[in-house]
Amino acid sequence: MRTKSLDPALNDAAREFVKRVVKERFGGNKKEAAAAFGISGSVLGEFIGGTRGAGMKLLGGVARYTGLPIDAIVSNRLTVV
């Protein structure tokens, strides 16, 4: 059976990347980061807190903001600049 959820390892990698972006570019301010990503603060908070997986809207918003492809974000092979 197929689901639309990411593999847990990909979710974890994306979560760590997003945490770094929020910390390094927004000084930890999730509300400002969420606005920049085009998502609600609750979606970002739940994702960072681990109670929600990475959906396409969140990943797309982070990708647009950072200028990075989604596959790079979920692989967590990048340094936030």
RAVEN-V541701 format. One record per run of one state. SS is the DSSP state (alpha for helix, beta for strand, coil for the rest). FROM is the first residue (numbers start at 1). TO is the last residue. If there is no record, write none. Layout:
SS:FROM:TO, SS:FROM:TO
This chain:
coil:1:7, alpha:8:26, coil:27:29, alpha:30:37, coil:38:40, alpha:41:49, coil:50:55, alpha:56:66, coil:67:69, alpha:70:75, coil:76:81
